[in-house]
């Protein structure tokens, strides 16, 4: 199972905190960009989770060759 939105938000927060503490401008920018990317992943995880929760269960299908469970 993919990480949760909360885990992604925690990473975003960690990067934002590091960016606030650093004095190096290049590092600060990179950390801020990384925080933004983690936040975008959190939004995606929320959407994915909402879609999964609203879908009805799907039947499992077999992808074996020849209709048997024996190796080909």
CHARMM internal coordinates of N, CA and C (Angstrom, degrees):
IC EDIT
DIST 1 N 1 CA 1.4498
DIST 1 CA 1 C 1.5253
ANGL 1 N 1 CA 1 C 108.18
DIST 1 C 2 N 1.3396
ANGL 1 CA 1 C 2 N 116.76
DIHE 1 N 1 CA 1 C 2 N 137.95
DIST 2 N 2 CA 1.4633
ANGL 1 C 2 N 2 CA 119.33
DIHE 1 CA 1 C 2 N 2 CA -179.66
DIST 2 CA 2 C 1.5328
ANGL 2 N 2 CA 2 C 111.29
DIHE 1 C 2 N 2 CA 2 C -68.31
DIST 2 C 3 N 1.3197
ANGL 2 CA 2 C 3 N 116.07
DIHE 2 N 2 CA 2 C 3 N 160.65
DIST 3 N 3 CA 1.4663
ANGL 2 C 3 N 3 CA 119.12
DIHE 2 CA 2 C 3 N 3 CA 177.84
DIST 3 CA 3 C 1.5279
ANGL 3 N 3 CA 3 C 111.08
DIHE 2 C 3 N 3 CA 3 C -58.91
DIST 3 C 4 N 1.3091
ANGL 3 CA 3 C 4 N 116.17
DIHE 3 N 3 CA 3 C 4 N 155.84
DIST 4 N 4 CA 1.4611
ANGL 3 C 4 N 4 CA 121.03
DIHE 3 CA 3 C 4 N 4 CA -179.03
DIST 4 CA 4 C 1.5272
ANGL 4 N 4 CA 4 C 110.64
DIHE 3 C 4 N 4 CA 4 C -82.89
DIST 4 C 5 N 1.3225
ANGL 4 CA 4 C 5 N 114.74
DIHE 4 N 4 CA 4 C 5 N 163.92
DIST 5 N 5 CA 1.4631
ANGL 4 C 5 N 5 CA 120.59
DIHE 4 CA 4 C 5 N 5 CA 177.09
DIST 5 CA 5 C 1.5288
ANGL 5 N 5 CA 5 C 110.38
DIHE 4 C 5 N 5 CA 5 C -59.73
DIST 5 C 6 N 1.3369
ANGL 5 CA 5 C 6 N 116.38
DIHE 5 N 5 CA 5 C 6 N -35.22
DIST 6 N 6 CA 1.4689
ANGL 5 C 6 N 6 CA 119.82
DIHE 5 CA 5 C 6 N 6 CA 179.63
DIST 6 CA 6 C 1.5258
ANGL 6 N 6 CA 6 C 111.21
DIHE 5 C 6 N 6 CA 6 C -63.59
DIST 6 C 7 N 1.3300
ANGL 6 CA 6 C 7 N 116.63
DIHE 6 N 6 CA 6 C 7 N -38.41
DIST 7 N 7 CA 1.4690
ANGL 6 C 7 N 7 CA 119.92
DIHE 6 CA 6 C 7 N 7 CA 178.75
DIST 7 CA 7 C 1.5273
ANGL 7 N 7 CA 7 C 110.68
DIHE 6 C 7 N 7 CA 7 C -66.22
DIST 7 C 8 N 1.3292
ANGL 7 CA 7 C 8 N 116.16
DIHE 7 N 7 CA 7 C 8 N -41.20
DIST 8 N 8 CA 1.4643
ANGL 7 C 8 N 8 CA 119.73
DIHE 7 CA 7 C 8 N 8 CA 177.62
DIST 8 CA 8 C 1.5285
ANGL 8 N 8 CA 8 C 110.84
DIHE 7 C 8 N 8 CA 8 C -64.43
DIST 8 C 9 N 1.3420
ANGL 8 CA 8 C 9 N 117.06
DIHE 8 N 8 CA 8 C 9 N -41.38
DIST 9 N 9 CA 1.4591
ANGL 8 C 9 N 9 CA 120.08
DIHE 8 CA 8 C 9 N 9 CA 178.45
DIST 9 CA 9 C 1.5281
ANGL 9 N 9 CA 9 C 111.54
DIHE 8 C 9 N 9 CA 9 C -64.15
DIST 9 C 10 N 1.3175
ANGL 9 CA 9 C 10 N 117.40
DIHE 9 N 9 CA 9 C 10 N -35.43
DIST 10 N 10 CA 1.4661
ANGL 9 C 10 N 10 CA 120.92
DIHE 9 CA 9 C 10 N 10 CA 177.68
DIST 10 CA 10 C 1.5283
ANGL 10 N 10 CA 10 C 110.60
DIHE 9 C 10 N 10 CA 10 C -63.52
DIST 10 C 11 N 1.3369
ANGL 10 CA 10 C 11 N 116.35
DIHE 10 N 10 CA 10 C 11 N -40.72
DIST 11 N 11 CA 1.4679
ANGL 10 C 11 N 11 CA 120.12
DIHE 10 CA 10 C 11 N 11 CA 177.55
DIST 11 CA 11 C 1.5303
ANGL 11 N 11 CA 11 C 110.42
DIHE 10 C 11 N 11 CA 11 C -65.75
DIST 11 C 12 N 1.3362
ANGL 11 CA 11 C 12 N 116.61
DIHE 11 N 11 CA 11 C 12 N -40.67
DIST 12 N 12 CA 1.4635
ANGL 11 C 12 N 12 CA 120.56
DIHE 11 CA 11 C 12 N 12 CA 178.42
DIST 12 CA 12 C 1.5336
ANGL 12 N 12 CA 12 C 110.09
DIHE 11 C 12 N 12 CA 12 C -61.33
DIST 12 C 13 N 1.3042
ANGL 12 CA 12 C 13 N 115.65
DIHE 12 N 12 CA 12 C 13 N -43.34
DIST 13 N 13 CA 1.4624
ANGL 12 C 13 N 13 CA 120.48
DIHE 12 CA 12 C 13 N 13 CA 179.73
DIST 13 CA 13 C 1.5266
ANGL 13 N 13 CA 13 C 111.08
DIHE 12 C 13 N 13 CA 13 C -64.01
DIST 13 C 14 N 1.3089
ANGL 13 CA 13 C 14 N 116.04
DIHE 13 N 13 CA 13 C 14 N -41.47
DIST 14 N 14 CA 1.4696
ANGL 13 C 14 N 14 CA 120.47
DIHE 13 CA 13 C 14 N 14 CA 179.15
DIST 14 CA 14 C 1.5247
ANGL 14 N 14 CA 14 C 110.57
DIHE 13 C 14 N 14 CA 14 C -61.39
DIST 14 C 15 N 1.3262
ANGL 14 CA 14 C 15 N 117.01
DIHE 14 N 14 CA 14 C 15 N -44.77
DIST 15 N 15 CA 1.4637
ANGL 14 C 15 N 15 CA 120.10
DIHE 14 CA 14 C 15 N 15 CA 179.21
DIST 15 CA 15 C 1.5244
ANGL 15 N 15 CA 15 C 111.33
DIHE 14 C 15 N 15 CA 15 C -65.12
DIST 15 C 16 N 1.3292
ANGL 15 CA 15 C 16 N 116.83
DIHE 15 N 15 CA 15 C 16 N -40.08
DIST 16 N 16 CA 1.4632
ANGL 15 C 16 N 16 CA 120.41
DIHE 15 CA 15 C 16 N 16 CA 179.44
DIST 16 CA 16 C 1.5271
ANGL 16 N 16 CA 16 C 110.86
DIHE 15 C 16 N 16 CA 16 C -64.38
DIST 16 C 17 N 1.3242
ANGL 16 CA 16 C 17 N 116.99
DIHE 16 N 16 CA 16 C 17 N -39.95
DIST 17 N 17 CA 1.4699
ANGL 16 C 17 N 17 CA 120.62
DIHE 16 CA 16 C 17 N 17 CA 177.79
DIST 17 CA 17 C 1.5237
ANGL 17 N 17 CA 17 C 111.18
DIHE 16 C 17 N 17 CA 17 C -64.03
DIST 17 C 18 N 1.3327
ANGL 17 CA 17 C 18 N 116.66
DIHE 17 N 17 CA 17 C 18 N -43.30
DIST 18 N 18 CA 1.4635
ANGL 17 C 18 N 18 CA 120.09
DIHE 17 CA 17 C 18 N 18 CA 178.14
DIST 18 CA 18 C 1.5237
ANGL 18 N 18 CA 18 C 110.88
DIHE 17 C 18 N 18 CA 18 C -63.52
DIST 18 C 19 N 1.3318
ANGL 18 CA 18 C 19 N 116.49
DIHE 18 N 18 CA 18 C 19 N -40.31
DIST 19 N 19 CA 1.4635
ANGL 18 C 19 N 19 CA 120.64
DIHE 18 CA 18 C 19 N 19 CA 179.17
DIST 19 CA 19 C 1.5231
ANGL 19 N 19 CA 19 C 110.40
DIHE 18 C 19 N 19 CA 19 C -62.02
DIST 19 C 20 N 1.3152
ANGL 19 CA 19 C 20 N 117.10
DIHE 19 N 19 CA 19 C 20 N -39.14
DIST 20 N 20 CA 1.4672
ANGL 19 C 20 N 20 CA 120.95
DIHE 19 CA 19 C 20 N 20 CA -179.40
DIST 20 CA 20 C 1.5297
ANGL 20 N 20 CA 20 C 111.57
DIHE 19 C 20 N 20 CA 20 C -67.75
DIST 20 C 21 N 1.3226
ANGL 20 CA 20 C 21 N 116.35
DIHE 20 N 20 CA 20 C 21 N -27.70
DIST 21 N 21 CA 1.4678
ANGL 20 C 21 N 21 CA 120.68
DIHE 20 CA 20 C 21 N 21 CA -176.18
DIST 21 CA 21 C 1.5271
ANGL 21 N 21 CA 21 C 113.72
DIHE 20 C 21 N 21 CA 21 C -88.60
DIST 21 C 22 N 1.3331
ANGL 21 CA 21 C 22 N 117.29
DIHE 21 N 21 CA 21 C 22 N -21.30
DIST 22 N 22 CA 1.4615
ANGL 21 C 22 N 22 CA 118.61
DIHE 21 CA 21 C 22 N 22 CA -174.29
DIST 22 CA 22 C 1.5203
ANGL 22 N 22 CA 22 C 111.71
DIHE 21 C 22 N 22 CA 22 C -84.38
DIST 22 C 23 N 1.3197
ANGL 22 CA 22 C 23 N 115.41
DIHE 22 N 22 CA 22 C 23 N 149.10
DIST 23 N 23 CA 1.4621
ANGL 22 C 23 N 23 CA 121.71
DIHE 22 CA 22 C 23 N 23 CA 177.84
DIST 23 CA 23 C 1.5210
ANGL 23 N 23 CA 23 C 111.97
DIHE 22 C 23 N 23 CA 23 C -98.74
DIST 23 C 24 N 1.3261
ANGL 23 CA 23 C 24 N 117.15
DIHE 23 N 23 CA 23 C 24 N -16.02
DIST 24 N 24 CA 1.4574
ANGL 23 C 24 N 24 CA 121.94
DIHE 23 CA 23 C 24 N 24 CA -178.90
DIST 24 CA 24 C 1.5282
ANGL 24 N 24 CA 24 C 109.21
DIHE 23 C 24 N 24 CA 24 C -78.20
DIST 24 C 25 N 1.3313
ANGL 24 CA 24 C 25 N 116.59
DIHE 24 N 24 CA 24 C 25 N 118.91
DIST 25 N 25 CA 1.4597
ANGL 24 C 25 N 25 CA 121.46
DIHE 24 CA 24 C 25 N 25 CA -174.20
DIST 25 CA 25 C 1.5305
ANGL 25 N 25 CA 25 C 112.46
DIHE 24 C 25 N 25 CA 25 C -62.82
DIST 25 C 26 N 1.3222
ANGL 25 CA 25 C 26 N 117.33
DIHE 25 N 25 CA 25 C 26 N -41.93
DIST 26 N 26 CA 1.4691
ANGL 25 C 26 N 26 CA 120.09
DIHE 25 CA 25 C 26 N 26 CA -179.85
DIST 26 CA 26 C 1.5339
ANGL 26 N 26 CA 26 C 110.57
DIHE 25 C 26 N 26 CA 26 C -64.25
DIST 26 C 27 N 1.3159
ANGL 26 CA 26 C 27 N 117.02
DIHE 26 N 26 CA 26 C 27 N -44.39
DIST 27 N 27 CA 1.4673
ANGL 26 C 27 N 27 CA 120.65
DIHE 26 CA 26 C 27 N 27 CA 178.48
DIST 27 CA 27 C 1.5278
ANGL 27 N 27 CA 27 C 110.84
DIHE 26 C 27 N 27 CA 27 C -63.71
DIST 27 C 28 N 1.3412
ANGL 27 CA 27 C 28 N 115.57
DIHE 27 N 27 CA 27 C 28 N -40.92
DIST 28 N 28 CA 1.4670
ANGL 27 C 28 N 28 CA 120.23
DIHE 27 CA 27 C 28 N 28 CA 179.21
DIST 28 CA 28 C 1.5225
ANGL 28 N 28 CA 28 C 110.14
DIHE 27 C 28 N 28 CA 28 C -59.01
DIST 28 C 29 N 1.3363
ANGL 28 CA 28 C 29 N 117.15
DIHE 28 N 28 CA 28 C 29 N -47.16
DIST 29 N 29 CA 1.4714
ANGL 28 C 29 N 29 CA 121.20
DIHE 28 CA 28 C 29 N 29 CA 179.97
DIST 29 CA 29 C 1.5232
ANGL 29 N 29 CA 29 C 111.59
DIHE 28 C 29 N 29 CA 29 C -61.94
DIST 29 C 30 N 1.3088
ANGL 29 CA 29 C 30 N 116.27
DIHE 29 N 29 CA 29 C 30 N -43.74
DIST 30 N 30 CA 1.4666
ANGL 29 C 30 N 30 CA 119.90
DIHE 29 CA 29 C 30 N 30 CA -179.57
DIST 30 CA 30 C 1.5259
ANGL 30 N 30 CA 30 C 111.11
DIHE 29 C 30 N 30 CA 30 C -64.18
DIST 30 C 31 N 1.3144
ANGL 30 CA 30 C 31 N 116.90
DIHE 30 N 30 CA 30 C 31 N -42.06
DIST 31 N 31 CA 1.4617
ANGL 30 C 31 N 31 CA 120.77
DIHE 30 CA 30 C 31 N 31 CA 178.49
DIST 31 CA 31 C 1.5260
ANGL 31 N 31 CA 31 C 111.59
DIHE 30 C 31 N 31 CA 31 C -65.83
DIST 31 C 32 N 1.3312
ANGL 31 CA 31 C 32 N 116.58
DIHE 31 N 31 CA 31 C 32 N -38.47
DIST 32 N 32 CA 1.4703
ANGL 31 C 32 N 32 CA 119.85
DIHE 31 CA 31 C 32 N 32 CA 177.25
DIST 32 CA 32 C 1.5294
ANGL 32 N 32 CA 32 C 111.16
DIHE 31 C 32 N 32 CA 32 C -65.56
DIST 32 C 33 N 1.3285
ANGL 32 CA 32 C 33 N 116.12
DIHE 32 N 32 CA 32 C 33 N -40.01
DIST 33 N 33 CA 1.4693
ANGL 32 C 33 N 33 CA 119.78
DIHE 32 CA 32 C 33 N 33 CA 177.27
DIST 33 CA 33 C 1.5289
ANGL 33 N 33 CA 33 C 110.68
DIHE 32 C 33 N 33 CA 33 C -65.50
DIST 33 C 34 N 1.3113
ANGL 33 CA 33 C 34 N 115.69
DIHE 33 N 33 CA 33 C 34 N -41.52
DIST 34 N 34 CA 1.4644
ANGL 33 C 34 N 34 CA 119.89
DIHE 33 CA 33 C 34 N 34 CA 179.34
DIST 34 CA 34 C 1.5231
ANGL 34 N 34 CA 34 C 110.46
DIHE 33 C 34 N 34 CA 34 C -64.89
DIST 34 C 35 N 1.3145
ANGL 34 CA 34 C 35 N 116.74
DIHE 34 N 34 CA 34 C 35 N -39.48
DIST 35 N 35 CA 1.4673
ANGL 34 C 35 N 35 CA 120.31
DIHE 34 CA 34 C 35 N 35 CA 176.62
DIST 35 CA 35 C 1.5254
ANGL 35 N 35 CA 35 C 110.17
DIHE 34 C 35 N 35 CA 35 C -60.59
DIST 35 C 36 N 1.3105
ANGL 35 CA 35 C 36 N 116.84
DIHE 35 N 35 CA 35 C 36 N -41.56
DIST 36 N 36 CA 1.4562
ANGL 35 C 36 N 36 CA 121.33
DIHE 35 CA 35 C 36 N 36 CA 177.69
DIST 36 CA 36 C 1.5204
ANGL 36 N 36 CA 36 C 112.41
DIHE 35 C 36 N 36 CA 36 C -62.92
DIST 36 C 37 N 1.3234
ANGL 36 CA 36 C 37 N 116.22
DIHE 36 N 36 CA 36 C 37 N -38.38
DIST 37 N 37 CA 1.4637
ANGL 36 C 37 N 37 CA 120.48
DIHE 36 CA 36 C 37 N 37 CA 178.27
DIST 37 CA 37 C 1.5285
ANGL 37 N 37 CA 37 C 111.11
DIHE 36 C 37 N 37 CA 37 C -67.58
DIST 37 C 38 N 1.3290
ANGL 37 CA 37 C 38 N 116.71
DIHE 37 N 37 CA 37 C 38 N -41.12
DIST 38 N 38 CA 1.4730
ANGL 37 C 38 N 38 CA 120.09
DIHE 37 CA 37 C 38 N 38 CA 176.10
DIST 38 CA 38 C 1.5249
ANGL 38 N 38 CA 38 C 110.26
DIHE 37 C 38 N 38 CA 38 C -62.10
DIST 38 C 39 N 1.3345
ANGL 38 CA 38 C 39 N 116.75
DIHE 38 N 38 CA 38 C 39 N -40.40
DIST 39 N 39 CA 1.4629
ANGL 38 C 39 N 39 CA 120.75
DIHE 38 CA 38 C 39 N 39 CA 179.32
DIST 39 CA 39 C 1.5263
ANGL 39 N 39 CA 39 C 110.77
DIHE 38 C 39 N 39 CA 39 C -64.54
DIST 39 C 40 N 1.3259
ANGL 39 CA 39 C 40 N 116.99
DIHE 39 N 39 CA 39 C 40 N -39.04
DIST 40 N 40 CA 1.4636
ANGL 39 C 40 N 40 CA 120.42
DIHE 39 CA 39 C 40 N 40 CA 177.40
DIST 40 CA 40 C 1.5327
ANGL 40 N 40 CA 40 C 110.40
DIHE 39 C 40 N 40 CA 40 C -64.55
DIST 40 C 41 N 1.3203
ANGL 40 CA 40 C 41 N 116.69
DIHE 40 N 40 CA 40 C 41 N -39.11
DIST 41 N 41 CA 1.4739
ANGL 40 C 41 N 41 CA 120.34
DIHE 40 CA 40 C 41 N 41 CA 176.56
DIST 41 CA 41 C 1.5231
ANGL 41 N 41 CA 41 C 110.38
DIHE 40 C 41 N 41 CA 41 C -63.33
DIST 41 C 42 N 1.3292
ANGL 41 CA 41 C 42 N 117.39
DIHE 41 N 41 CA 41 C 42 N -36.91
DIST 42 N 42 CA 1.4641
ANGL 41 C 42 N 42 CA 120.79
DIHE 41 CA 41 C 42 N 42 CA 178.40
DIST 42 CA 42 C 1.5253
ANGL 42 N 42 CA 42 C 110.54
DIHE 41 C 42 N 42 CA 42 C -63.41
DIST 42 C 43 N 1.3297
ANGL 42 CA 42 C 43 N 116.66
DIHE 42 N 42 CA 42 C 43 N -43.34
DIST 43 N 43 CA 1.4640
ANGL 42 C 43 N 43 CA 120.29
DIHE 42 CA 42 C 43 N 43 CA 178.19
DIST 43 CA 43 C 1.5302
ANGL 43 N 43 CA 43 C 110.46
DIHE 42 C 43 N 43 CA 43 C -62.16
DIST 43 C 44 N 1.3178
ANGL 43 CA 43 C 44 N 116.02
DIHE 43 N 43 CA 43 C 44 N -43.10
DIST 44 N 44 CA 1.4635
ANGL 43 C 44 N 44 CA 119.90
DIHE 43 CA 43 C 44 N 44 CA 178.54
DIST 44 CA 44 C 1.5174
ANGL 44 N 44 CA 44 C 111.72
DIHE 43 C 44 N 44 CA 44 C -63.04
DIST 44 C 45 N 1.3179
ANGL 44 CA 44 C 45 N 116.59
DIHE 44 N 44 CA 44 C 45 N -39.88
DIST 45 N 45 CA 1.4621
ANGL 44 C 45 N 45 CA 120.65
DIHE 44 CA 44 C 45 N 45 CA 179.45
DIST 45 CA 45 C 1.5259
ANGL 45 N 45 CA 45 C 110.64
DIHE 44 C 45 N 45 CA 45 C -65.90
DIST 45 C 46 N 1.3276
ANGL 45 CA 45 C 46 N 116.58
DIHE 45 N 45 CA 45 C 46 N -36.36
DIST 46 N 46 CA 1.4694
ANGL 45 C 46 N 46 CA 120.22
DIHE 45 CA 45 C 46 N 46 CA 177.53
DIST 46 CA 46 C 1.5260
ANGL 46 N 46 CA 46 C 110.31
DIHE 45 C 46 N 46 CA 46 C -65.14
DIST 46 C 47 N 1.3334
ANGL 46 CA 46 C 47 N 116.78
DIHE 46 N 46 CA 46 C 47 N -44.41
DIST 47 N 47 CA 1.4644
ANGL 46 C 47 N 47 CA 120.77
DIHE 46 CA 46 C 47 N 47 CA 179.29
DIST 47 CA 47 C 1.5247
ANGL 47 N 47 CA 47 C 110.70
DIHE 46 C 47 N 47 CA 47 C -63.76
DIST 47 C 48 N 1.3224
ANGL 47 CA 47 C 48 N 115.62
DIHE 47 N 47 CA 47 C 48 N -44.56
DIST 48 N 48 CA 1.4632
ANGL 47 C 48 N 48 CA 120.39
DIHE 47 CA 47 C 48 N 48 CA -179.87
DIST 48 CA 48 C 1.5253
ANGL 48 N 48 CA 48 C 110.26
DIHE 47 C 48 N 48 CA 48 C -62.20
DIST 48 C 49 N 1.3251
ANGL 48 CA 48 C 49 N 116.67
DIHE 48 N 48 CA 48 C 49 N -43.39
DIST 49 N 49 CA 1.4635
ANGL 48 C 49 N 49 CA 121.05
DIHE 48 CA 48 C 49 N 49 CA 179.49
DIST 49 CA 49 C 1.5172
ANGL 49 N 49 CA 49 C 111.75
DIHE 48 C 49 N 49 CA 49 C -63.91
DIST 49 C 50 N 1.3363
ANGL 49 CA 49 C 50 N 116.23
DIHE 49 N 49 CA 49 C 50 N -39.26
DIST 50 N 50 CA 1.4676
ANGL 49 C 50 N 50 CA 120.05
DIHE 49 CA 49 C 50 N 50 CA 179.24
DIST 50 CA 50 C 1.5237
ANGL 50 N 50 CA 50 C 110.48
DIHE 49 C 50 N 50 CA 50 C -67.08
DIST 50 C 51 N 1.3303
ANGL 50 CA 50 C 51 N 116.83
DIHE 50 N 50 CA 50 C 51 N -39.54
DIST 51 N 51 CA 1.4674
ANGL 50 C 51 N 51 CA 120.08
DIHE 50 CA 50 C 51 N 51 CA 178.68
DIST 51 CA 51 C 1.5164
ANGL 51 N 51 CA 51 C 110.79
DIHE 50 C 51 N 51 CA 51 C -65.61
DIST 51 C 52 N 1.3264
ANGL 51 CA 51 C 52 N 116.37
DIHE 51 N 51 CA 51 C 52 N -43.34
DIST 52 N 52 CA 1.4664
ANGL 51 C 52 N 52 CA 120.03
DIHE 51 CA 51 C 52 N 52 CA 179.98
DIST 52 CA 52 C 1.5214
ANGL 52 N 52 CA 52 C 111.15
DIHE 51 C 52 N 52 CA 52 C -63.71
DIST 52 C 53 N 1.3222
ANGL 52 CA 52 C 53 N 116.73
DIHE 52 N 52 CA 52 C 53 N -39.10
DIST 53 N 53 CA 1.4585
ANGL 52 C 53 N 53 CA 120.51
DIHE 52 CA 52 C 53 N 53 CA -177.86
DIST 53 CA 53 C 1.5238
ANGL 53 N 53 CA 53 C 111.38
DIHE 52 C 53 N 53 CA 53 C -68.94
DIST 53 C 54 N 1.3352
ANGL 53 CA 53 C 54 N 117.55
DIHE 53 N 53 CA 53 C 54 N -30.68
DIST 54 N 54 CA 1.4559
ANGL 53 C 54 N 54 CA 120.37
DIHE 53 CA 53 C 54 N 54 CA -177.13
DIST 54 CA 54 C 1.5303
ANGL 54 N 54 CA 54 C 113.25
DIHE 53 C 54 N 54 CA 54 C -86.78
DIST 54 C 55 N 1.3195
ANGL 54 CA 54 C 55 N 117.10
DIHE 54 N 54 CA 54 C 55 N -14.07
DIST 55 N 55 CA 1.4673
ANGL 54 C 55 N 55 CA 120.26
DIHE 54 CA 54 C 55 N 55 CA -179.55
DIST 55 CA 55 C 1.5131
ANGL 55 N 55 CA 55 C 110.75
DIHE 54 C 55 N 55 CA 55 C -80.72
DIST 55 C 56 N 1.3267
ANGL 55 CA 55 C 56 N 115.05
DIHE 55 N 55 CA 55 C 56 N 146.33
DIST 56 N 56 CA 1.4546
ANGL 55 C 56 N 56 CA 118.92
DIHE 55 CA 55 C 56 N 56 CA 174.03
DIST 56 CA 56 C 1.5233
ANGL 56 N 56 CA 56 C 108.20
DIHE 55 C 56 N 56 CA 56 C -79.99
DIST 56 C 57 N 1.3111
ANGL 56 CA 56 C 57 N 118.42
DIHE 56 N 56 CA 56 C 57 N 153.57
DIST 57 N 57 CA 1.4611
ANGL 56 C 57 N 57 CA 120.90
DIHE 56 CA 56 C 57 N 57 CA -179.38
DIST 57 CA 57 C 1.5239
ANGL 57 N 57 CA 57 C 111.31
DIHE 56 C 57 N 57 CA 57 C -59.48
DIST 57 C 58 N 1.3142
ANGL 57 CA 57 C 58 N 115.44
DIHE 57 N 57 CA 57 C 58 N 139.27
DIST 58 N 58 CA 1.4578
ANGL 57 C 58 N 58 CA 121.39
DIHE 57 CA 57 C 58 N 58 CA 179.34
DIST 58 CA 58 C 1.5200
ANGL 58 N 58 CA 58 C 109.72
DIHE 57 C 58 N 58 CA 58 C -101.60
DIST 58 C 59 N 1.3335
ANGL 58 CA 58 C 59 N 117.22
DIHE 58 N 58 CA 58 C 59 N 142.35
DIST 59 N 59 CA 1.4682
ANGL 58 C 59 N 59 CA 118.77
DIHE 58 CA 58 C 59 N 59 CA 177.90
DIST 59 CA 59 C 1.5202
ANGL 59 N 59 CA 59 C 110.49
DIHE 58 C 59 N 59 CA 59 C -68.27
DIST 59 C 60 N 1.3001
ANGL 59 CA 59 C 60 N 115.87
DIHE 59 N 59 CA 59 C 60 N 147.59
DIST 60 N 60 CA 1.4641
ANGL 59 C 60 N 60 CA 120.22
DIHE 59 CA 59 C 60 N 60 CA 177.39
DIST 60 CA 60 C 1.5211
ANGL 60 N 60 CA 60 C 108.48
DIHE 59 C 60 N 60 CA 60 C -81.35
DIST 60 C 61 N 1.3239
ANGL 60 CA 60 C 61 N 115.22
DIHE 60 N 60 CA 60 C 61 N 139.39
DIST 61 N 61 CA 1.4506
ANGL 60 C 61 N 61 CA 119.05
DIHE 60 CA 60 C 61 N 61 CA 177.89
DIST 61 CA 61 C 1.5119
ANGL 61 N 61 CA 61 C 109.20
DIHE 60 C 61 N 61 CA 61 C -118.05
DIST 61 C 62 N 1.3186
ANGL 61 CA 61 C 62 N 115.50
DIHE 61 N 61 CA 61 C 62 N 149.63
DIST 62 N 62 CA 1.4567
ANGL 61 C 62 N 62 CA 121.08
DIHE 61 CA 61 C 62 N 62 CA -179.86
DIST 62 CA 62 C 1.5156
ANGL 62 N 62 CA 62 C 109.03
DIHE 61 C 62 N 62 CA 62 C -92.28
DIST 62 C 63 N 1.3123
ANGL 62 CA 62 C 63 N 116.29
DIHE 62 N 62 CA 62 C 63 N 137.06
DIST 63 N 63 CA 1.4497
ANGL 62 C 63 N 63 CA 120.94
DIHE 62 CA 62 C 63 N 63 CA 179.26
DIST 63 CA 63 C 1.5325
ANGL 63 N 63 CA 63 C 111.33
DIHE 62 C 63 N 63 CA 63 C -111.71
DIST 63 C 64 N 1.3270
ANGL 63 CA 63 C 64 N 116.59
DIHE 63 N 63 CA 63 C 64 N 28.84
DIST 64 N 64 CA 1.4556
ANGL 63 C 64 N 64 CA 119.57
DIHE 63 CA 63 C 64 N 64 CA 179.46
DIST 64 CA 64 C 1.5224
ANGL 64 N 64 CA 64 C 110.16
DIHE 63 C 64 N 64 CA 64 C -78.51
DIST 64 C 65 N 1.3098
ANGL 64 CA 64 C 65 N 116.23
DIHE 64 N 64 CA 64 C 65 N 155.28
DIST 65 N 65 CA 1.4681
ANGL 64 C 65 N 65 CA 121.70
DIHE 64 CA 64 C 65 N 65 CA 179.58
DIST 65 CA 65 C 1.4997
ANGL 65 N 65 CA 65 C 110.50
DIHE 64 C 65 N 65 CA 65 C -82.23
DIST 65 C 66 N 1.3103
ANGL 65 CA 65 C 66 N 115.38
DIHE 65 N 65 CA 65 C 66 N 144.32
DIST 66 N 66 CA 1.4565
ANGL 65 C 66 N 66 CA 120.65
DIHE 65 CA 65 C 66 N 66 CA 172.10
DIST 66 CA 66 C 1.5298
ANGL 66 N 66 CA 66 C 114.74
DIHE 65 C 66 N 66 CA 66 C 70.28
DIST 66 C 67 N 1.2873
ANGL 66 CA 66 C 67 N 118.38
DIHE 66 N 66 CA 66 C 67 N 6.99
DIST 67 N 67 CA 1.4539
ANGL 66 C 67 N 67 CA 121.01
DIHE 66 CA 66 C 67 N 67 CA 176.36
DIST 67 CA 67 C 1.5195
ANGL 67 N 67 CA 67 C 114.90
DIHE 66 C 67 N 67 CA 67 C 76.20
DIST 67 C 68 N 1.3226
ANGL 67 CA 67 C 68 N 117.66
DIHE 67 N 67 CA 67 C 68 N 7.51
DIST 68 N 68 CA 1.4524
ANGL 67 C 68 N 68 CA 119.26
DIHE 67 CA 67 C 68 N 68 CA 177.98
DIST 68 CA 68 C 1.5152
ANGL 68 N 68 CA 68 C 109.22
DIHE 67 C 68 N 68 CA 68 C -118.97
DIST 68 C 69 N 1.3234
ANGL 68 CA 68 C 69 N 115.55
DIHE 68 N 68 CA 68 C 69 N 163.67
DIST 69 N 69 CA 1.4621
ANGL 68 C 69 N 69 CA 119.96
DIHE 68 CA 68 C 69 N 69 CA 178.81
DIST 69 CA 69 C 1.5250
ANGL 69 N 69 CA 69 C 111.96
DIHE 68 C 69 N 69 CA 69 C -88.36
DIST 69 C 70 N 1.3376
ANGL 69 CA 69 C 70 N 117.28
DIHE 69 N 69 CA 69 C 70 N -4.99
DIST 70 N 70 CA 1.4698
ANGL 69 C 70 N 70 CA 120.76
DIHE 69 CA 69 C 70 N 70 CA 179.31
DIST 70 CA 70 C 1.5204
ANGL 70 N 70 CA 70 C 110.72
DIHE 69 C 70 N 70 CA 70 C -73.77
DIST 70 C 71 N 1.3108
ANGL 70 CA 70 C 71 N 117.58
DIHE 70 N 70 CA 70 C 71 N 149.23
DIST 71 N 71 CA 1.4559
ANGL 70 C 71 N 71 CA 121.79
DIHE 70 CA 70 C 71 N 71 CA 177.96
DIST 71 CA 71 C 1.5026
ANGL 71 N 71 CA 71 C 111.46
DIHE 70 C 71 N 71 CA 71 C -64.59
DIST 71 C 72 N 1.3362
ANGL 71 CA 71 C 72 N 117.57
DIHE 71 N 71 CA 71 C 72 N 149.36
DIST 72 N 72 CA 1.4576
ANGL 71 C 72 N 72 CA 121.61
DIHE 71 CA 71 C 72 N 72 CA -176.95
DIST 72 CA 72 C 1.4893
ANGL 72 N 72 CA 72 C 112.28
DIHE 71 C 72 N 72 CA 72 C -84.94
END
COOR INIT
IC SEED 1 N 1 CA 1 C
IC BUILD
